[in-house]
């Protein structure tokens, strides 16, 4: 995928003395008093900001925060706590500028200002052309560095990329684009995808897209139960979608036609309830009783999946294979995480539950790339071209 990189622009000296507009993702969680409770996204935005400052640019940064109503400012929508935390991390004062769309504020080379919550601007969410034109006039270089918003065509994510003199990807977005290209567009084979979750219906388009690309498609959670139904197995009281059996069969047929496979569980861990006190039983999949709930894959299946992962060239991971929040149903996800950690394949992982599993099993440093994009990551897995990728490729 061809796109301009902000790092290259800075290295060539093109950013010196220029007005640089960075769209970051500073949408951090806050408590009832407005105090930031977790600042990972602010820390992740620092490399792009520091790159611009070191290059001698006049730096403007903006982000959305929460879900404000356009044109209606409320104190809880303000980026003021973010400006304070950004200042602490950078060791400098970060002025917060309100009502900035029409310009009228000063920022000199070597200076940094934070522009108030961009979703307060009228026309932001619908990417109104008149707003896009004004945004483009604010800067010489636009830097998109917010992968979490890459699936949205808004004023500060798309419109400005069309109207700014130069549009490029910041280090955070460029890393996502590189990792997704390596995993999905130019993968080293075999390509193994792991898709867990409760419902086939919410991930059907992902499953169908991956079925046409991957060599092995590992399914977990409620999704695997629906696939077991499609294969004619009994699943008792397990979470599943009987109405999606036909779609699950289609996914298996697509894989079979290509000589690929959906490896289904041969043994499972069952209980009669989902709780910390539930008694887990490991049984062959053929022995699932009418009141059993399948809550994890069994040890034989875990070993089989670990072997598939061990021979992979590329691994894409989205979702656990069991209810890993409880130790008695965590074995499958734990073994899979360990297999990914020990694999020499390039691995990319994304999705909230997946990130929680990575943190729980302490394999952060062993995963090739961890995507923080949430919805954007899932849309790429669905085979969609994200608006941010499309417009940056066009401008390049």
Secondary structure, DSSP 8 states (H G I E B T S, - for coil): ----BHHHHHHTTTTTT-EEEEE------B-TTS-BS--HHHHHHHHHHHHHHHTT-EEEEE---S---TT---GGG-SHHHHHHHHHHHTS--EEE-S-TT------TT-EEEE--GGGSTTTTTT-HHHHHHHHHT-SEEEE--GGGTT---IIIIIHHHHSSEEEE-HHHHHHHHHHIIIIIS--SSEEEEE-SS-HHHHHHHHHHHHTT-SEEEE-HHHHHHHHHHTT---TT----GGGHHHHHHHHHHHHHTT-B----SEEEEESS-STT---EEEEGGG--TT-EEEEE-HHHHHHHHHHHHT-SEEEEES-SS-TTSGGG-HHHHHHHHHHHH--SEEEEESHHHHHHHHHTT-GGGSSEEE--THHHHHHHTT---HHHHHHHHH-
